[in-house]
């Protein structure tokens, strides 16, 4: 069984490490909910850590911190950026832990993550949960954001390709932000995949409706695959995006979003992700690299994603 232990980490005294001997993650209980570390045991941290914010608590300023966090969409400067600078509750559950944030009184929302791990395999399951603690219905989408360490490459799959004149109607769209530059050399617009590389340059972001239910990040020989279940016919935020990638000069975010949902008082909505981490994977530069080095690993996660830990 995976082990759960308390430890000091990142200048915070109250943290919880979940490990099965092959892979590990660290959740801080002093702020959050945040998974601040993910990687192989004795390996690199795939997540970005904000050195200026590590160890800080309290206050009314929203801090990046880094790691993996839970938000609610659509993005709003007031509602979305409620600070998560205060202690969370961490309790053991079979195979892992449940992390619960105090109620966001300004929004009437409580955030919660269930994090579980398989024996011996580099796989993790997360269930992100938003609960409406207020007196009236709210309309939001679950938004799961992994803030990845600098220097890697995000991979987004495109829908199956077709041909003209057989396929006359569009099958997908790309949401772009006012600051998005499709001419930026960090983008690779392939036939089957979109790649975004993290370097020290201005922000970039796109959103895509990914039918195949996965996105990935390659960093220093490791590959994180985030798998989720698209809901056919559902409406998603940001021009119907269920996957978004954002980068700036210090990190790159790989984000999945659930459908826009009205949550009645006392009810919850969830978005699950299955994470698999591989090693020995070269960084891709184009479609051919992804097809050669990544696709077979994606197929492995397709079969594993149905397992419930």
The 8 nearest C-alpha neighbors of each residue, nearest first, counted from 0:
[[1, 118, 2, 94, 19, 117, 119, 116],
 [2, 0, 19, 18, 94, 118, 116, 17],
 [1, 3, 18, 17, 19, 0, 4, 16],
 [4, 2, 17, 16, 15, 1, 18, 95],
 [3, 5, 16, 15, 2, 6, 17, 14],
 [6, 4, 15, 14, 16, 13, 3, 7],
 [5, 7, 14, 15, 8, 13, 4, 12],
 [8, 6, 12, 11, 14, 13, 10, 9],
 [9, 7, 11, 10, 6, 14, 12, 13],
 [8, 10, 11, 53, 54, 7, 12, 50],
 [11, 9, 54, 8, 53, 12, 7, 55],
 [10, 12, 54, 9, 8, 13, 7, 29],
 [13, 11, 7, 14, 10, 8, 6, 29],
 [14, 12, 28, 11, 29, 7, 27, 6],
 [15, 13, 27, 6, 28, 5, 26, 7],
 [14, 16, 5, 26, 4, 25, 6, 27],
 [15, 17, 25, 4, 3, 24, 5, 18],
 [18, 16, 3, 24, 23, 2, 25, 15],
 [19, 17, 23, 1, 2, 20, 22, 16],
 [18, 20, 1, 119, 21, 118, 22, 2],
 [21, 19, 18, 22, 119, 40, 23, 1],
 [22, 20, 19, 40, 39, 119, 121, 120],
 [23, 21, 39, 40, 121, 18, 38, 20],
 [24, 22, 18, 17, 38, 40, 37, 39],
 [23, 25, 37, 36, 17, 16, 38, 18],
 [24, 26, 16, 36, 15, 35, 34, 17],
 [27, 25, 34, 15, 14, 35, 33, 28],
 [26, 28, 14, 29, 13, 33, 15, 30],
 [27, 29, 87, 14, 13, 86, 30, 26],
 [28, 30, 86, 27, 13, 85, 87, 11],
 [31, 29, 85, 86, 84, 28, 83, 87],
 [32, 30, 33, 83, 87, 84, 100, 85],
 [31, 33, 100, 68, 98, 30, 87, 99],
 [34, 32, 31, 68, 67, 35, 26, 66],
 [35, 33, 26, 67, 66, 25, 36, 27],
 [34, 36, 66, 33, 25, 26, 65, 67],
 [37, 35, 25, 24, 44, 34, 46, 66],
 [38, 36, 24, 44, 45, 23, 46, 25],
 [39, 37, 44, 23, 22, 45, 42, 43],
 [38, 40, 22, 42, 21, 23, 41, 43],
 [39, 41, 22, 42, 21, 23, 38, 20],
 [42, 40, 39, 43, 38, 22, 23, 21],
 [43, 41, 39, 40, 38, 44, 22, 45],
 [42, 44, 38, 45, 41, 39, 37, 40],
 [43, 45, 38, 46, 37, 36, 42, 148],
 [44, 46, 148, 37, 147, 38, 43, 47],
 [47, 45, 147, 148, 66, 44, 146, 36],
 [46, 48, 148, 147, 65, 146, 66, 250],
 [47, 49, 65, 50, 64, 66, 46, 35],
 [50, 48, 64, 51, 52, 65, 53, 47],
 [49, 51, 53, 52, 48, 64, 9, 54],
 [52, 50, 49, 53, 64, 55, 54, 48],
 [53, 51, 64, 49, 50, 55, 54, 62],
 [54, 52, 50, 9, 55, 51, 49, 64],
 [53, 55, 10, 11, 9, 52, 56, 12],
 [56, 54, 52, 53, 57, 11, 84, 10],
 [57, 55, 84, 85, 30, 54, 29, 58],
 [58, 56, 84, 85, 59, 55, 30, 83],
 [57, 59, 60, 84, 56, 82, 61, 85],
 [58, 60, 82, 61, 57, 84, 81, 83],
 [61, 59, 58, 82, 62, 84, 57, 81],
 [60, 62, 82, 80, 59, 81, 63, 83],
 [63, 61, 64, 60, 52, 82, 84, 83],
 [62, 64, 65, 49, 61, 52, 48, 66],
 [65, 63, 49, 52, 62, 48, 53, 66],
 [66, 64, 48, 47, 63, 49, 146, 35],
 [65, 67, 35, 46, 146, 34, 47, 33],
 [68, 66, 145, 34, 33, 144, 146, 35],
 [67, 69, 33, 144, 143, 32, 66, 145],
 [70, 68, 143, 142, 144, 127, 110, 32],
 [71, 69, 142, 143, 141, 68, 79, 72],
 [70, 72, 141, 142, 140, 139, 79, 73],
 [73, 71, 74, 140, 139, 142, 141, 236],
 [72, 74, 236, 75, 71, 139, 140, 237],
 [75, 73, 72, 79, 76, 71, 78, 80],
 [74, 76, 79, 78, 77, 73, 80, 72],
 [75, 77, 80, 79, 78, 74, 81, 73],
 [78, 76, 75, 80, 79, 81, 74, 105],
 [79, 77, 75, 80, 81, 76, 106, 74],
 [78, 80, 75, 74, 81, 77, 76, 71],
 [81, 79, 77, 78, 76, 82, 61, 75],
 [80, 82, 79, 78, 83, 61, 77, 103],
 [83, 81, 61, 84, 80, 59, 60, 62],
 [84, 82, 31, 85, 30, 81, 61, 32],
 [85, 83, 30, 57, 56, 82, 31, 58],
 [84, 86, 30, 57, 83, 29, 56, 87],
 [87, 85, 29, 30, 28, 88, 31, 84],
 [86, 88, 100, 28, 99, 30, 31, 29],
 [87, 89, 99, 98, 100, 90, 28, 86],
 [90, 88, 98, 97, 87, 96, 99, 28],
 [91, 89, 97, 96, 92, 88, 98, 99],
 [90, 92, 96, 95, 97, 93, 89, 3],
 [91, 93, 96, 95, 94, 97, 90, 115],
 [94, 92, 95, 91, 96, 115, 308, 0],
 [95, 93, 115, 116, 1, 92, 0, 308],
 [94, 96, 115, 92, 114, 93, 91, 116],
 [95, 97, 91, 92, 114, 90, 113, 98],
 [96, 98, 113, 90, 89, 112, 114, 91],
 [97, 99, 89, 112, 111, 88, 32, 113],
 [100, 98, 111, 88, 87, 110, 97, 89],
 [99, 101, 87, 110, 32, 111, 109, 102],
 [102, 100, 109, 103, 87, 99, 110, 86],
 [101, 103, 109, 104, 108, 100, 107, 132],
 [104, 102, 108, 106, 105, 107, 109, 101],
 [103, 105, 107, 106, 102, 108, 133, 132],
 [104, 106, 103, 107, 78, 81, 108, 102],
 [107, 105, 108, 104, 103, 78, 133, 102],
 [106, 108, 133, 132, 104, 103, 131, 105],
 [109, 107, 131, 103, 106, 130, 132, 102],
 [108, 110, 102, 130, 129, 103, 100, 101],
 [111, 109, 129, 100, 128, 99, 108, 130],
 [110, 112, 99, 128, 98, 127, 100, 129],
 [113, 111, 127, 98, 126, 97, 128, 114],
 [112, 114, 97, 126, 125, 96, 98, 115],
 [115, 113, 125, 96, 95, 124, 112, 97],
 [116, 114, 95, 94, 124, 123, 308, 96],
 [115, 117, 123, 94, 122, 95, 124, 1],
 [118, 116, 120, 122, 119, 308, 123, 115],
 [119, 117, 0, 120, 19, 1, 116, 20],
 [118, 120, 19, 21, 117, 20, 121, 22],
 [121, 119, 122, 118, 117, 21, 22, 19],
 [120, 122, 276, 22, 275, 21, 119, 123],
 [123, 121, 275, 120, 274, 117, 116, 276],
 [122, 124, 116, 274, 115, 273, 275, 125],
 [125, 123, 273, 115, 114, 272, 274, 116],
 [126, 124, 114, 272, 113, 271, 127, 273],
 [125, 127, 271, 113, 112, 270, 128, 269],
 [128, 126, 112, 270, 269, 271, 111, 125],
 [129, 127, 269, 111, 268, 110, 112, 126],
 [128, 130, 110, 267, 268, 109, 108, 269],
 [131, 129, 267, 109, 108, 266, 132, 128],
 [130, 132, 108, 264, 265, 133, 266, 107],
 [131, 133, 107, 108, 265, 264, 130, 109],
 [132, 134, 107, 131, 135, 264, 108, 265],
 [133, 135, 264, 132, 136, 107, 131, 265],
 [134, 136, 264, 133, 137, 263, 131, 132],
 [137, 135, 263, 262, 264, 261, 138, 134],
 [138, 136, 262, 261, 139, 135, 263, 131],
 [137, 139, 261, 260, 262, 259, 136, 140],
 [140, 138, 259, 260, 72, 71, 137, 261],
 [139, 141, 259, 72, 257, 71, 258, 260],
 [142, 140, 71, 257, 256, 270, 72, 70],
 [141, 143, 256, 70, 71, 69, 255, 72],
 [144, 142, 69, 255, 254, 68, 256, 70],
 [145, 143, 254, 68, 67, 253, 146, 69],
 [144, 146, 67, 253, 252, 147, 254, 66],
 [147, 145, 252, 66, 65, 46, 47, 67],
 [146, 148, 46, 47, 251, 252, 250, 45],
 [147, 149, 47, 46, 250, 45, 150, 251],
 [150, 148, 250, 249, 151, 197, 147, 251],
 [149, 151, 197, 198, 218, 148, 152, 196],
 [152, 150, 218, 217, 197, 149, 196, 216],
 [151, 153, 196, 217, 216, 195, 197, 194],
 [154, 152, 216, 195, 194, 215, 196, 217],
 [153, 155, 194, 215, 214, 193, 216, 152],
 [156, 154, 193, 214, 192, 194, 157, 153],
 [157, 155, 192, 191, 193, 154, 158, 209],
 [156, 158, 191, 192, 159, 155, 209, 193],
 [159, 157, 160, 210, 156, 209, 171, 170],
 [160, 158, 157, 161, 191, 170, 156, 210],
 [159, 161, 158, 162, 191, 190, 157, 170],
 [162, 160, 166, 159, 163, 165, 164, 167],
 [163, 161, 166, 165, 164, 160, 167, 159],
 [164, 162, 165, 166, 167, 161, 168, 160],
 [163, 165, 166, 167, 162, 161, 168, 169],
 [164, 166, 163, 162, 167, 161, 168, 160],
 [167, 165, 163, 164, 162, 168, 161, 169],
 [166, 168, 164, 165, 163, 169, 162, 161],
 [167, 169, 166, 170, 165, 171, 164, 163],
 [170, 168, 171, 167, 172, 166, 161, 158],
 [169, 171, 168, 158, 172, 159, 160, 166],
 [172, 170, 169, 208, 173, 158, 207, 157],
 [171, 173, 207, 174, 208, 170, 169, 238],
 [172, 174, 207, 206, 175, 205, 171, 208],
 [175, 173, 206, 205, 238, 207, 172, 176],
 [176, 174, 205, 179, 173, 204, 206, 177],
 [175, 177, 179, 178, 204, 205, 174, 203],
 [178, 176, 179, 175, 180, 204, 203, 174],
 [177, 179, 176, 180, 203, 202, 204, 175],
 [180, 178, 203, 176, 177, 204, 175, 181],
 [181, 179, 182, 183, 178, 203, 177, 175],
 [180, 182, 183, 179, 186, 184, 175, 188],
 [181, 183, 180, 184, 186, 185, 179, 187],
 [182, 184, 180, 185, 181, 186, 179, 203],
 [185, 183, 186, 182, 187, 181, 196, 195],
 [184, 186, 196, 183, 195, 187, 197, 198],
 [187, 185, 195, 184, 194, 183, 188, 196],
 [186, 188, 194, 193, 189, 195, 185, 285],
 [189, 187, 193, 186, 194, 192, 190, 285],
 [190, 188, 192, 191, 193, 286, 187, 285],
 [189, 191, 192, 188, 286, 160, 157, 193],
 [192, 190, 157, 189, 156, 286, 193, 160],
 [193, 191, 156, 189, 157, 155, 190, 286],
 [192, 194, 188, 155, 189, 187, 154, 156],
 [193, 195, 154, 187, 153, 186, 192, 155],
 [196, 194, 186, 153, 152, 185, 187, 197],
 [195, 197, 152, 185, 151, 153, 198, 194],
 [198, 196, 150, 151, 149, 251, 152, 246],
 [199, 197, 200, 150, 248, 196, 149, 249],
 [198, 200, 248, 249, 247, 197, 201, 149],
 [199, 201, 248, 198, 247, 202, 197, 246],
 [200, 202, 247, 248, 203, 199, 246, 178],
 [203, 201, 247, 246, 200, 204, 245, 178],
 [202, 204, 179, 246, 245, 178, 201, 247],
 [205, 203, 245, 244, 179, 176, 175, 246],
 [206, 204, 175, 174, 243, 244, 173, 176],
 [205, 207, 243, 174, 240, 242, 173, 175],
 [208, 206, 240, 173, 242, 209, 241, 243],
 [207, 209, 240, 241, 242, 239, 210, 171],
 [210, 208, 211, 212, 207, 241, 242, 157],
 [209, 211, 212, 208, 158, 229, 157, 213],
 [210, 212, 209, 213, 156, 158, 229, 157],
 [213, 211, 227, 228, 210, 226, 229, 209],
 [214, 212, 226, 225, 211, 227, 215, 224],
 [213, 215, 155, 225, 154, 224, 226, 156],
 [214, 216, 224, 154, 223, 153, 225, 217],
 [217, 215, 153, 223, 152, 222, 154, 218],
 [218, 216, 222, 152, 151, 282, 221, 153],
 [219, 217, 151, 221, 220, 222, 216, 150],
 [218, 220, 221, 217, 151, 282, 281, 150],
 [219, 221, 280, 279, 281, 218, 278, 222],
 [222, 220, 278, 218, 277, 219, 217, 280],
 [221, 223, 217, 277, 276, 216, 218, 278],
 [224, 222, 276, 216, 215, 275, 225, 217],
 [225, 223, 215, 275, 274, 214, 226, 276],
 [224, 226, 274, 214, 213, 273, 215, 272],
 [225, 227, 213, 273, 272, 212, 224, 274],
 [228, 226, 272, 212, 213, 271, 273, 229],
 [227, 229, 212, 230, 226, 271, 272, 211],
 [230, 228, 212, 231, 210, 227, 209, 241],
 [229, 231, 233, 232, 228, 258, 257, 234],
 [232, 230, 233, 229, 210, 234, 228, 258],
 [231, 233, 230, 234, 229, 235, 258, 239],
 [234, 232, 231, 230, 258, 235, 259, 229],
 [235, 233, 258, 239, 259, 232, 236, 240],
 [234, 236, 239, 258, 259, 240, 241, 233],
 [237, 235, 239, 73, 240, 238, 259, 72],
 [236, 238, 239, 240, 235, 174, 73, 206],
 [239, 237, 240, 236, 174, 235, 206, 173],
 [238, 240, 235, 236, 237, 234, 208, 241],
 [241, 239, 208, 207, 206, 237, 242, 235],
 [240, 242, 256, 208, 255, 235, 207, 209],
 [243, 241, 255, 207, 240, 254, 206, 208],
 [242, 244, 206, 254, 205, 253, 207, 255],
 [245, 243, 253, 252, 204, 205, 254, 206],
 [246, 244, 204, 252, 203, 251, 243, 205],
 [245, 247, 251, 202, 203, 250, 252, 197],
 [246, 248, 202, 201, 249, 250, 200, 251],
 [247, 249, 199, 200, 198, 250, 201, 246],
 [250, 248, 247, 149, 199, 251, 198, 148],
 [251, 249, 149, 148, 147, 246, 247, 248],
 [250, 252, 246, 147, 245, 146, 197, 247],
 [251, 253, 146, 245, 145, 244, 147, 254],
 [254, 252, 244, 145, 144, 243, 146, 251],
 [253, 255, 144, 243, 143, 242, 145, 252],
 [256, 254, 242, 143, 241, 142, 243, 144],
 [257, 255, 142, 241, 141, 242, 143, 140],
 [256, 258, 141, 140, 270, 241, 142, 259],
 [259, 257, 235, 234, 140, 233, 260, 256],
 [258, 260, 140, 235, 139, 234, 236, 257],
 [261, 259, 138, 139, 258, 140, 262, 268],
 [260, 262, 138, 137, 136, 263, 139, 259],
 [263, 261, 137, 136, 266, 260, 138, 131],
 [262, 264, 136, 266, 265, 261, 131, 135],
 [265, 263, 131, 266, 135, 136, 134, 133],
 [264, 266, 131, 132, 263, 130, 267, 133],
 [265, 267, 263, 264, 130, 131, 262, 268],
 [268, 266, 130, 129, 131, 262, 128, 269],
 [267, 269, 129, 128, 130, 262, 266, 270],
 [270, 268, 128, 127, 126, 271, 129, 141],
 [269, 271, 127, 257, 126, 141, 128, 272],
 [272, 270, 126, 125, 127, 227, 269, 273],
 [271, 273, 227, 125, 226, 124, 225, 274],
 [272, 274, 124, 226, 225, 123, 304, 125],
 [273, 275, 225, 123, 122, 224, 124, 272],
 [276, 274, 122, 224, 121, 223, 123, 277],
 [275, 277, 223, 121, 222, 224, 122, 274],
 [278, 276, 222, 221, 223, 275, 279, 280],
 [277, 279, 221, 280, 220, 222, 276, 39],
 [278, 280, 220, 221, 281, 277, 222, 219],
 [279, 281, 220, 278, 221, 222, 282, 292],
 [282, 280, 220, 283, 279, 292, 217, 219],
 [281, 283, 217, 280, 284, 218, 152, 220],
 [284, 282, 288, 289, 285, 281, 152, 217],
 [283, 285, 288, 282, 286, 194, 187, 289],
 [286, 284, 288, 287, 283, 289, 189, 187],
 [287, 285, 289, 288, 189, 290, 192, 191],
 [286, 288, 290, 289, 285, 291, 284, 283],
 [287, 289, 283, 291, 286, 285, 290, 292],
 [290, 288, 293, 286, 292, 291, 287, 283],
 [289, 291, 287, 294, 288, 292, 293, 286],
 [290, 292, 288, 289, 287, 293, 294, 295],
 [291, 293, 289, 288, 290, 294, 280, 281],
 [292, 294, 289, 296, 295, 290, 291, 297],
 [295, 293, 297, 290, 296, 289, 298, 292],
 [294, 296, 298, 297, 293, 299, 292, 290],
 [297, 295, 299, 298, 294, 293, 300, 292],
 [296, 298, 294, 300, 299, 295, 293, 301],
 [299, 297, 301, 295, 296, 300, 294, 302],
 [300, 298, 296, 297, 301, 302, 303, 295],
 [299, 301, 303, 297, 298, 302, 304, 296],
 [300, 302, 298, 299, 304, 303, 297, 305],
 [301, 303, 300, 304, 299, 305, 298, 306],
 [304, 302, 300, 305, 306, 301, 299, 273],
 [303, 305, 306, 301, 302, 300, 273, 226],
 [306, 304, 303, 302, 307, 301, 300, 273],
 [307, 305, 304, 303, 308, 302, 124, 273],
 [308, 306, 305, 304, 124, 303, 115, 117],
 [307, 117, 306, 115, 116, 124, 94, 123]]
